[in-house]
């Protein structure tokens, strides 16, 4: 039989305190793990965050229906800030191909939306920012196999140069494309010139020929390659009207309103009257009178009179000299 130990003689509290102190002195791996600072979780890198934000912005810009004009401008500004965060406004040899594709798509979207906003200066800035991306070899995009919207944006830029009458700039860009085509650059289906490039090239040729009726027909909705070309085409028609108006002022003293309507590619006679008021022409008795032509005629008459006086004086001097001799 075991002898019972009186519990009154046991100091349980003291034994527990001694046990805890002895345990604290023992070094165990578990204790090290408990005291070790927490292992940090992998955080999203700044490039990944900027890429995700930029992708979201692009999705909003390309949504249907499109955002309002003010919203588009706000989103484009935010997109540029993300491009700066990615250091991809200008491509470098170290820029990853995925970032190159994203940056190019962002700038192309900005260029096309600038046309919808009627901001041709902003379009030119986007075009200039895209040039370094378009000059990269295809290997930089790791066989993506696409050139983005290069031909479309380049064709729009050529058309804009035509509307501004910058024929020197037009041919400079075109010559660069021809050199690239010789080396297998931008080409359309079947190896021919891309339709977006061919459109402004045809318009420029017809303008040089004076075939304004063909230009007018090509600027109709069914004749333009895309919606964006329609905006610049209408501007080009306005440029053509101004050129025809300038020639008409010098060629005719007046024209019937019906003839002026056809000559200026206007829809109705009311359009002729409004156009005449803008150019300070006189509309009277069914005809359009060009004051500039009349002023030029008076000037020529004055020049002829002055020339006659000079001739008379010269003959007089010759006779006096003959008399002296």
Steps between C-alpha positions, in 0.01 A plus 500: 500500500629846415523745774286807446690825486323781672415768250520770754883462503536555115563853371337470157541866414870488573551188291326663202716810527818290513387299196439813293838647585677176405311484167595858412867405535469216245584598138257336257452544121133571559587794721730641230221475242260678730741786564606534131347799316222404255611410148385777266249395233597570137359839403390615154792677324462860386520397132229241544277751676556764229435244224177388664385860544585582139315196371192607695522855360523365144193286560307810607621703200393229258163435661173523306343750506813714534547723806429873491762741364601617847525140623717405201740785570520402866567135412766591244681712759487209745634266230799727440578500872504120497730502198735727693486260794594217262775717343359406161417832334822441306593138427844373600682172434419396857124561472314165523303405190172486696554860615589607144174356369297663776667840453451491122134407537450784749653763272308372198175518696583856603574598140170369367297648784665839440344499154157428647555792737594724206848567642735465203796644693466226763483243219830630361663469844383140536625421149845638583509299824412184305781533246768343726270202558438460126873508428568202727564163331230237529732296721463765772136392533603134521314380196170663588437501126307828493598856418220644705317776313807650342372518143172656610663769714767573239232536232307739724815706553556520124141615453544765770807632318290534185231695684771739622653536156832358622597320181869498589427320828262265318767387254764472771286249690403322179861460388585342835216253453614416148849420628349278766270329250802417288637320803175317569331762719136606510296316238139410460338177394659345197826692553364831371494831680272508803155656444554752779817625331356481150205725585696824566739417216210493252356822638833679467537387139150620411565832672813550291301416186223740599249213502299646784189308402683172562622626837146602588366156409773325702417699814144369509422261785518191280836605358703540821689205651381563857300740714809695606591576139159659454582776751817605318339453159238763578778738605671428169180586311497834684858561389406418142205742512727779618746428219221495239359822645839669472535395135142602420554848639785550256345325201143637494336834575187309607329161482137381510411356840418162345846482338669606823315224686636233267846654485536515878338159567227651715171326568262786424479869410464592865846356555630722218355811664656413837835426335482830309436693821802338664720615208338844474358435154194679373190294415259688278246411229584131513873554454808505721732799442866490597615842626861387507498449124366851444762648730770315310361634170519859626853440618601366159345804331696731724816307417433536126445876535819537697689295241365725222625809680845346543513414130399855400767650725762266362415589141514868594846461650619317189379781275672764713824301488469467123451877471809566712711266292 
